[in-house]
Amino acid sequence: MSEKKAGICFDAERAASYDQRFVKLGAMKDGLHLCMRQAMEDLPEDAHILCVGAGTGAEIMYLAREFPGWRFTAADPSAAMLEVCRRHAAEHGIEDRIDIRVGYLDALPDLGLFDAATCLLVSHFLTNKDERRDLFKQIRARLKPGGTLISADIAGDTQSKTYPALFNYWLNAMRFAGSTDEDIEGYVERFREHVAPLPPAELGALIESAGFETPVLIYQALMMHGFAAKRAE
């Protein structure tokens, strides 16, 4: 599937340190989770949630605590990241509520239809718009009618006069999290090659073109933008 072309690989070393690297930016994650919760408030008490690119499972741990009846399917191509997710689930006592699936979305078997899906900080790694749209189409195909998508990505209008300042503020956040000047230099190089920030309105339109109702922007923290959208019928 298209997500295979995303240029970032989370191996065992990166997976082990992933959560710790961004501890100082935890307020951004917490804010996204809080707004995500409001957009998912109307789901059934026994909802089944598909988490695409689940990584270490941060949103799963949060939602599992907030909604004790929900079940989750965590999908990610990185076995190392999902192993961390598995450990977190054990620590939280929710192993029996999570189905962990290693692989890309299109390679997973038919798991039935889900009440909602999350896709957090994933699609911006797809630098081809058609591949990015295809990812959202595949998510839509796995949702029940009217199912909810929560998507968050790095976004920004690179042609805007304010973009250089916004990107600099974003780099300041990386420095605040503990990145050195050398780290920042490498990050900028990887960002230019592997990340495709779209203007927020264009990103919303792309999600809509994949078969969703007009997405609602529910969260922004610097370059991180979160949308909620219902599957269109």
C-alpha positions as CSV (number, residue, x, y, z in Angstrom):
1,M,0.0,0.0,0.0
2,S,1.0,3.6,-0.4
3,E,2.0,4.0,3.3
4,K,4.9,1.7,2.5
5,K,6.5,4.6,0.7
6,A,6.5,6.7,3.8
7,G,10.2,7.4,4.4
8,I,10.3,7.1,8.2
9,C,11.1,3.7,9.7
10,F,10.6,3.1,13.4
11,D,13.0,0.3,14.3
12,A,13.6,-1.1,17.8
13,E,15.9,1.7,18.9
14,R,13.6,4.5,17.8
15,A,10.6,2.7,19.2
16,A,12.2,2.3,22.6
17,S,12.9,6.0,22.9
18,Y,9.9,7.4,21.0
19,D,7.7,8.3,24.0
20,Q,10.5,9.7,26.1
21,R,11.7,12.0,23.3
22,F,8.5,14.0,23.4
23,V,7.7,14.1,27.1
24,K,8.2,17.9,27.3
25,L,5.7,18.3,24.5
26,G,3.1,16.2,26.3
27,A,0.7,19.1,26.5
28,M,0.3,19.1,22.7
29,K,-0.6,15.4,22.8
30,D,-2.9,15.8,25.8
31,G,-4.7,18.7,24.0
32,L,-5.2,16.6,20.9
33,H,-6.6,13.7,22.9
34,L,-9.0,15.9,24.8
35,C,-10.4,17.4,21.6
36,M,-10.5,13.9,20.0
37,R,-12.6,12.7,23.0
38,Q,-15.2,15.3,22.4
39,A,-15.5,14.3,18.7
40,M,-16.0,10.7,19.7
41,E,-18.4,11.2,22.5
42,D,-21.4,10.0,20.6
43,L,-20.0,6.5,19.8
44,P,-21.6,3.4,21.3
45,E,-20.5,2.2,24.7
46,D,-19.1,-1.0,23.1
47,A,-17.5,0.8,20.1
48,H,-14.6,-0.9,18.2
49,I,-11.9,1.6,17.2
50,L,-9.3,1.1,14.4
51,C,-6.0,2.9,15.1
52,V,-4.0,3.3,11.9
53,G,-0.3,3.8,12.6
54,A,-1.0,3.1,16.2
55,G,2.7,3.3,17.2
56,T,3.2,3.0,20.9
57,G,-0.5,3.3,21.5
58,A,-0.8,6.7,23.3
59,E,-4.3,7.4,22.0
60,I,-5.4,3.9,22.8
61,M,-4.3,4.2,26.4
62,Y,-6.2,7.5,26.8
63,L,-9.4,6.3,25.1
64,A,-9.4,3.0,26.9
65,R,-9.3,4.8,30.2
66,E,-12.1,7.2,29.2
67,F,-14.3,4.6,27.6
68,P,-14.1,1.3,29.5
69,G,-16.3,-0.6,27.1
70,W,-14.4,0.2,23.9
71,R,-12.2,-2.3,22.1
72,F,-9.3,-1.4,19.8
73,T,-7.4,-2.8,16.8
74,A,-3.9,-1.4,16.6
75,A,-2.4,-1.5,13.2
76,D,1.2,-0.4,12.4
77,P,3.9,-1.7,10.0
78,S,6.5,-1.4,12.8
79,A,6.5,-4.5,15.0
80,A,8.9,-2.7,17.4
81,M,6.5,0.2,18.0
82,L,3.6,-2.3,18.6
83,E,5.7,-4.2,21.0
84,V,5.9,-1.0,23.1
85,C,2.2,-0.6,22.7
86,R,1.7,-4.2,23.9
87,R,3.8,-3.4,27.0
88,H,1.8,-0.2,27.7
89,A,-1.4,-2.2,27.4
90,A,-0.2,-4.7,30.0
91,E,0.8,-1.9,32.3
92,H,-2.7,-0.5,32.0
93,G,-4.4,-3.8,32.3
94,I,-6.2,-3.6,29.0
95,E,-4.5,-6.4,27.0
96,D,-7.8,-8.2,26.4
97,R,-9.3,-5.1,24.8
98,I,-6.6,-4.7,22.1
99,D,-6.1,-6.6,18.9
100,I,-2.5,-5.9,17.7
101,R,-1.9,-6.3,13.9
102,V,1.5,-5.7,12.4
103,G,1.3,-4.6,8.8
104,Y,0.1,-2.0,6.4
105,L,-3.7,-1.4,6.3
106,D,-4.3,-2.9,2.9
107,A,-2.5,-6.1,3.9
108,L,-4.6,-6.7,6.9
109,P,-7.5,-9.3,6.7
110,D,-11.1,-8.3,6.8
111,L,-11.7,-7.4,10.4
112,G,-15.2,-6.2,10.0
113,L,-16.4,-2.6,10.1
114,F,-15.3,-0.2,12.9
115,D,-17.3,2.5,14.7
116,A,-14.4,4.9,14.3
117,A,-10.7,5.2,13.3
118,T,-7.8,7.3,14.3
119,C,-4.9,8.2,12.1
120,L,-2.6,10.4,14.1
121,L,0.6,11.9,12.6
122,V,0.7,9.3,9.8
123,S,-0.5,10.7,6.5
124,H,1.9,13.6,6.3
125,F,4.6,11.0,5.6
126,L,2.9,10.3,2.2
127,T,4.3,12.9,-0.1
128,N,2.1,11.8,-3.1
129,K,-1.4,13.2,-2.8
130,D,-3.0,10.3,-4.6
131,E,-1.4,7.8,-2.2
132,R,-2.5,10.0,0.7
133,R,-6.0,10.0,-0.5
134,D,-5.9,6.3,-1.0
135,L,-5.0,5.8,2.6
136,F,-8.1,7.7,3.7
137,K,-10.2,5.8,1.2
138,Q,-9.0,2.5,2.7
139,I,-9.8,3.8,6.2
140,R,-13.3,4.8,5.0
141,A,-13.9,1.3,3.6
142,R,-13.3,-0.1,7.1
143,L,-15.8,2.2,8.8
144,K,-19.4,1.6,9.5
145,P,-21.9,4.0,7.8
146,G,-21.5,7.3,9.6
147,G,-18.3,6.2,11.3
148,T,-15.9,8.8,12.7
149,L,-12.4,9.5,11.5
150,I,-10.0,11.4,13.7
151,S,-6.9,12.5,11.7
152,A,-4.0,14.6,12.8
153,D,-1.1,15.7,10.8
154,I,1.6,18.3,10.4
155,A,0.1,21.0,8.2
156,G,0.9,24.5,7.0
157,D,0.8,26.6,3.9
158,T,4.3,26.6,2.7
159,Q,3.6,29.5,0.3
160,S,2.3,31.8,3.1
161,K,4.3,34.7,4.3
162,T,3.9,33.4,7.8
163,Y,5.1,29.9,7.1
164,P,8.8,30.5,7.8
165,A,7.9,31.9,11.3
166,L,5.5,29.0,11.9
167,F,8.2,26.4,10.9
168,N,10.7,28.2,13.1
169,Y,8.3,28.0,16.1
170,W,7.9,24.3,15.3
171,L,11.7,23.8,15.4
172,N,11.7,25.7,18.7
173,A,9.3,23.1,20.0
174,M,11.8,20.4,18.9
175,R,14.6,22.2,20.8
176,F,12.4,22.5,23.8
177,A,11.9,18.8,23.7
178,G,15.6,18.3,23.9
179,S,16.9,18.3,20.3
180,T,20.4,19.6,19.8
181,D,21.4,21.9,16.9
182,E,22.8,18.8,15.2
183,D,19.5,17.0,15.7
184,I,17.6,19.9,14.3
185,E,19.8,20.0,11.2
186,G,19.0,16.3,10.6
187,Y,15.3,16.9,11.3
188,V,15.0,19.7,8.8
189,E,16.7,17.5,6.1
190,R,14.3,14.6,6.9
191,F,11.3,16.9,7.0
192,R,12.0,18.3,3.5
193,E,12.4,14.8,2.1
194,H,9.7,12.8,3.9
195,V,7.0,15.2,5.2
196,A,4.4,16.8,3.0
197,P,2.7,19.6,4.9
198,L,-0.5,20.8,3.1
199,P,-2.5,24.0,3.9
200,P,-5.1,23.0,6.5
201,A,-8.0,23.7,4.1
202,E,-6.4,21.6,1.4
203,L,-5.8,18.8,3.8
204,G,-9.4,18.9,4.8
205,A,-10.5,18.9,1.2
206,L,-8.3,15.9,0.5
207,I,-9.9,13.9,3.3
208,E,-13.4,14.9,2.1
209,S,-12.5,13.7,-1.5
210,A,-11.8,10.3,0.0
211,G,-15.4,9.8,0.9
212,F,-15.9,11.8,4.1
213,E,-18.2,14.6,5.1
214,T,-16.5,18.0,5.3
215,P,-13.9,17.6,8.1
216,V,-14.1,19.8,11.2
217,L,-10.8,21.3,12.4
218,I,-10.9,20.4,16.1
219,Y,-7.3,21.1,17.2
220,Q,-4.2,23.0,16.3
221,A,-0.9,23.3,18.1
222,L,1.7,25.0,16.0
223,M,1.9,22.8,12.9
224,M,-0.1,19.9,14.3
225,H,-3.7,20.0,13.0
226,G,-6.5,17.6,14.0
227,F,-9.7,16.9,12.1
228,A,-12.8,15.0,12.8
229,A,-14.9,13.7,9.9
230,K,-17.9,11.3,9.4
231,R,-18.0,8.7,6.6
232,A,-20.1,10.1,3.8
233,E,-22.8,7.9,2.3
